[in-house]
Amino acid sequence: MSLGPLASAPDRGKPIPSNHPLRFGYGTNGLADLRLDDALTLLADLGYDGVGLTLDHMHLDPLAPDLASRTRRVAQRLGTLGLTATVETGARYVLDPRRKHGPSLLDPDPDDRARRADLLLRAVRVAADLDAHAVHCFSGTVPVGTDEDTAWKRLAESLAPALDAATAAGIPLAVEPEPGHLLATLADFHRLRRLLGEPAALGLTLDIGHCQCLEPLSPADCVRAAAPWLRHVQIEDMRRGIHEHLPFGDGDIDFPPVLEALAATGYQGLTVVELPHHSHAGPHFAEHSLPFLRNAAPTRPGTVAPLAMSSSTAHPDATPSNTTPPNGPVPPPTAPVAPPGEPFATPEGSTP
């Protein structure tokens, strides 16, 4: 069961007591219309354990002057609010105002690749100053005219400086398999590990929705398979073969087995809600996502918390509708299903 629409949220400012082994965060790329301090205060008030902090111009700009001093202020605020952090590097236009997610680690121009590599170095320094548990990154799409072997070579070479910095800082660099990218699957992650000589600093960001989208294993089985290398987790709902980040209850994922599998691995990092295309209603989705996750998560190994269901829909402006019973029939898919490894949708961030 997917738990249906989002569970009812508590009154704002009254955190939900945490009695389970998982720690939940919310990504600032889904709160892009808020000032960073307002976003952090909101998440603390709602009871989140931490934040997935995307380095971007509207929050913590990695290219603006005085990055170290600005980062120290953010670290102080996180400490005051009792939040931990993961540093994420998926900002759309932070390096180039005309190329979404560009340049990448795979670009033909070595100077462009160096700009992306420098962003990762800055992210490692920020993560060290924030005492963050990981730095997230991804490979990028293969440029037109570039063969696959060349792309893998560029990726390995471009990541090497960041891996050295991450090793020195004691912070893992967690690569995310991204639909449509060179490194799109768990199998691709292991190819990169072998290519780099299996460095200890190289970890994995597992996006639960991406597992539903294109992995041959179920999301829960993906968690178990990824456990030894798991350093960061992103979570949202999604449908098979369609790369679209959805609010909880709008997709096909059965969340209790996923979260129970995650708890069983002993994973200690943040599990961060990833809704970058819902920033227009970010406070609403932040408020409703945490109760959903805590109701779906085990309160101790081998148990699942009781469900608190709501008949409200995910979007604040939507018309209320009836929920599907937790153990009711699964409706037939409303979208075409792609074979594993062949998502229909374009890479994340390519839609408005």
C-alpha positions in Angstrom: 0.0 0.0 0.0 1.2 3.5 -0.7 -0.8 5.0 2.3 -3.0 7.1 0.0 -2.9 10.9 0.1 -0.8 12.8 2.6 -1.5 12.2 6.3 -2.9 15.1 8.4 -0.2 17.4 9.6 0.0 18.7 13.2 -0.6 22.3 14.1 2.3 24.4 12.9 5.0 24.9 15.5 4.2 21.6 17.3 6.8 19.0 16.2 5.8 15.4 15.9 7.5 13.2 18.6 10.1 11.0 17.0 10.1 7.3 18.2 11.6 5.6 15.2 15.2 5.0 14.0 15.0 7.1 10.8 15.8 10.9 10.5 13.8 12.9 8.0 14.7 16.2 6.3 13.3 18.4 3.5 15.2 19.8 0.5 15.6 23.5 0.2 15.1 23.1 -3.6 11.5 22.6 -2.7 11.4 25.8 -0.6 13.0 28.1 -3.1 10.5 30.9 -2.5 11.5 31.2 1.1 14.5 32.9 2.6 16.9 30.3 3.9 16.4 31.3 7.6 12.6 31.1 7.1 12.9 27.7 5.5 15.1 26.4 8.3 12.8 27.8 11.0 9.8 26.2 9.3 11.4 22.8 9.1 12.5 23.0 12.8 9.0 24.1 13.8 7.5 21.2 11.9 9.7 18.7 13.6 12.2 17.7 10.9 15.5 16.4 11.9 17.5 18.1 9.2 17.7 19.7 5.8 18.9 18.9 2.3 20.7 22.2 1.6 21.0 22.9 -2.1 23.8 25.4 -2.8 22.1 28.0 -5.0 21.8 31.8 -5.4 18.5 32.1 -3.4 19.9 30.4 -0.3 23.6 29.7 0.3 25.3 30.9 -2.9 28.5 29.0 -3.4 29.9 31.6 -5.8 29.2 34.8 -3.9 31.9 36.5 -1.8 32.5 35.5 1.9 31.2 32.0 1.5 33.1 30.8 4.6 31.5 33.5 6.9 28.1 33.0 5.4 28.4 29.2 6.0 29.4 29.8 9.6 26.2 31.8 10.2 24.2 28.9 8.6 26.0 26.4 10.8 25.2 28.5 13.9 21.5 28.7 12.9 21.4 24.9 12.3 22.8 24.3 15.7 20.3 26.7 17.4 17.4 24.9 15.6 18.8 21.4 16.2 18.9 20.6 12.5 21.6 18.5 10.7 22.3 18.9 7.0 23.3 17.2 3.8 24.8 19.5 1.1 23.3 19.0 -2.3 24.6 20.3 -5.6 21.6 20.0 -8.0 20.8 23.7 -8.4 19.5 24.3 -11.9 21.3 27.5 -13.0 24.0 28.1 -10.3 26.9 27.8 -12.8 25.3 29.0 -16.0 22.2 31.2 -16.4 21.4 29.7 -19.8 22.0 26.0 -19.3 20.0 24.1 -16.8 22.3 21.9 -14.7 25.2 23.0 -16.9 28.1 22.7 -17.2 28.4 19.0 -16.1 31.3 16.7 -15.3 31.0 15.3 -18.8 31.2 18.5 -20.9 33.7 18.3 -23.8 35.2 21.6 -22.8 37.7 20.9 -20.0 37.2 24.4 -18.5 33.5 23.7 -18.2 34.2 20.4 -16.5 36.5 22.2 -14.1 33.8 24.7 -13.2 31.5 21.8 -12.1 34.4 20.1 -10.3 35.2 23.4 -8.5 31.5 23.5 -7.3 32.0 20.1 -5.8 35.1 21.3 -4.0 33.2 24.3 -2.6 30.4 21.9 -1.5 32.9 19.7 0.4 34.2 22.8 2.2 30.7 23.9 3.0 29.8 20.5 4.2 32.8 20.4 6.5 31.9 23.7 8.0 28.3 22.6 8.5 29.3 19.2 9.9 27.1 17.8 7.2 26.8 14.0 6.8 27.4 13.9 3.0 27.8 15.9 -0.2 25.4 14.9 -3.0 26.3 15.1 -6.7 25.4 13.5 -10.1 27.1 12.7 -13.3 25.1 14.7 -15.9 23.8 13.7 -19.3 26.1 12.4 -22.1 26.8 15.3 -24.5 25.8 14.8 -28.1 28.8 13.4 -30.0 30.5 11.9 -27.0 30.9 8.1 -26.8 30.2 6.3 -23.6 33.7 5.3 -22.8 34.9 8.9 -23.1 32.0 10.0 -20.9 33.0 7.5 -18.2 36.6 8.6 -18.4 35.7 12.3 -18.0 33.4 11.5 -15.1 36.1 9.6 -13.2 38.8 12.3 -13.9 36.4 15.1 -12.9 35.4 13.5 -9.6 39.0 12.8 -8.5 39.7 16.2 -6.9 36.4 16.2 -5.0 37.0 12.7 -3.8 40.5 13.7 -2.5 38.9 16.7 -0.7 36.1 14.5 0.7 38.7 12.0 1.9 40.6 14.7 3.7 37.5 16.2 5.2 36.1 12.8 6.3 32.8 13.5 4.4 31.5 11.1 1.8 30.8 12.2 -1.7 27.4 10.6 -2.5 26.7 10.1 -6.2 23.1 9.9 -7.3 21.9 7.6 -10.1 19.7 10.0 -12.1 17.3 8.8 -14.9 18.6 9.9 -18.3 22.2 10.6 -17.0 25.3 8.6 -17.7 25.2 7.2 -14.2 21.5 6.3 -14.1 21.2 3.1 -12.1 22.7 1.2 -9.2 24.7 -0.9 -11.7 26.2 2.3 -13.1 27.2 3.4 -9.6 29.2 0.1 -9.2 30.8 0.7 -12.6 32.0 4.1 -11.4 33.3 2.5 -8.1 35.4 0.0 -10.0 36.6 2.6 -12.4 37.9 4.7 -9.6 39.4 1.8 -7.6 36.6 1.6 -5.0 37.6 4.7 -3.0 36.2 4.8 0.6 35.0 8.4 0.2 32.7 7.5 -2.7 29.2 6.7 -1.5 25.7 6.5 -2.9 22.7 8.9 -2.9 19.7 6.6 -3.3 16.5 8.4 -4.6 13.6 6.1 -3.7 11.5 7.5 -6.6 14.2 6.8 -9.1 14.1 3.2 -7.9 10.4 3.0 -8.7 11.0 4.7 -12.0 13.5 2.4 -13.6 15.4 -0.1 -11.4 14.6 -3.8 -12.0 14.4 -4.3 -8.2 11.6 -3.0 -6.0 12.5 0.2 -4.0 12.7 -1.9 -0.8 15.1 -4.3 -2.5 17.1 -1.4 -3.9 17.6 -0.2 -0.3 18.9 -3.6 0.8 21.2 -3.9 -2.3 22.6 -0.4 -1.8 23.0 -0.6 2.0 26.8 -1.0 2.2 27.4 2.2 0.1 24.4 4.3 1.3 25.4 7.8 2.4 22.3 9.9 1.5 18.6 9.2 0.7 16.1 11.3 -1.1 12.4 10.3 -1.1 9.2 11.2 -2.9 6.5 9.3 -4.7 6.8 8.3 -8.4 5.3 6.1 -11.1 6.9 3.3 -13.0 8.7 4.6 -16.1 7.9 8.3 -15.5 10.5 10.5 -14.0 8.3 13.0 -12.2 8.8 13.7 -8.5 5.3 13.5 -6.9 3.9 14.2 -3.4 3.3 11.2 -1.2 0.2 9.3 -2.3 0.2 10.5 -5.9 2.5 7.8 -7.2 2.8 4.0 -6.9 5.4 3.4 -4.2 4.5 1.2 -1.2 6.4 3.1 1.5 6.2 1.0 4.7 8.4 -1.8 3.3 10.8 0.8 1.9 11.2 2.6 5.2 11.4 -0.7 7.2 14.2 -1.9 4.9 16.0 1.4 5.3 15.7 1.3 9.1 17.0 -2.3 9.0 20.2 -1.3 7.3 21.2 0.9 10.2 21.4 4.0 8.0 22.1 7.0 10.1 21.9 9.9 7.6 19.0 12.0 6.6 16.1 10.8 4.4 15.3 14.0 2.6 11.9 14.8 0.8 12.7 15.8 -2.7 10.0 17.9 -4.4 11.8 20.6 -6.4 8.9 21.2 -8.7 6.5 21.9 -5.9 8.2 24.9 -4.4 5.2 27.2 -5.1 3.5 25.4 -2.3 6.6 24.3 -0.4 5.4 25.1 3.2 2.3 23.0 2.6 4.2 20.0 1.3 6.8 20.2 4.0 4.0 20.3 6.6 2.2 17.3 5.2 5.2 15.1 4.2 6.6 14.5 7.6 3.4 13.0 9.2 3.1 10.7 6.2 6.7 9.5 6.5 6.5 9.0 10.3 3.2 7.1 9.9 4.8 4.8 7.3 8.1 4.3 9.2 8.8 1.6 11.7 8.8 2.7 15.3 11.4 0.0 16.1 12.9 -2.8 14.0 10.3 -5.1 12.6 7.3 -2.9 13.4 5.3 -0.3 11.5 3.6 2.7 13.1 -0.2 3.0 12.9 -1.6 4.9 10.0 -3.2 8.3 10.4 -5.1 8.8 7.2 -6.6 12.0 5.7 -9.1 12.5 3.0 -7.4 15.7 1.9 -5.5 15.7 -1.4 -1.9 16.6 -1.8 -2.3 20.0 -3.2 -3.7 22.8 -1.0 -5.9 24.1 -3.8 -7.2 20.7 -4.9 -10.7 19.4 -4.4 -11.0 16.8 -1.6 -11.5 13.2 -2.7 -11.9 9.8 -1.0 -8.8 7.8 -0.1 -8.1 4.2 -1.1 -8.1 1.8 1.8 -4.5 0.9 2.8 -5.0 -2.8 1.7 -7.3 -2.0 -1.2 -6.7 -2.9 -4.8 -4.0 -1.2 -6.7 -5.5 0.8 -9.6 -4.1 0.0 -13.1 -1.4 2.3 -14.3 -2.5 5.5 -15.9 0.7 6.0 -17.8 2.7 3.8 -20.1 5.4 1.7 -18.4 9.0 1.7 -19.6 11.2 -1.3 -19.5 13.9 -1.1 -16.7 16.5 1.4 -17.6 14.4 3.2 -20.3 12.4 6.0 -18.6 10.0 7.9 -20.8 10.6 11.2 -19.0 13.6 13.5 -19.6 16.2 14.0 -16.9 15.3 15.7 -13.6 15.2 19.4 -13.8 14.4 19.5 -17.5 10.7 20.1 -17.0 9.4 23.6 -15.9 
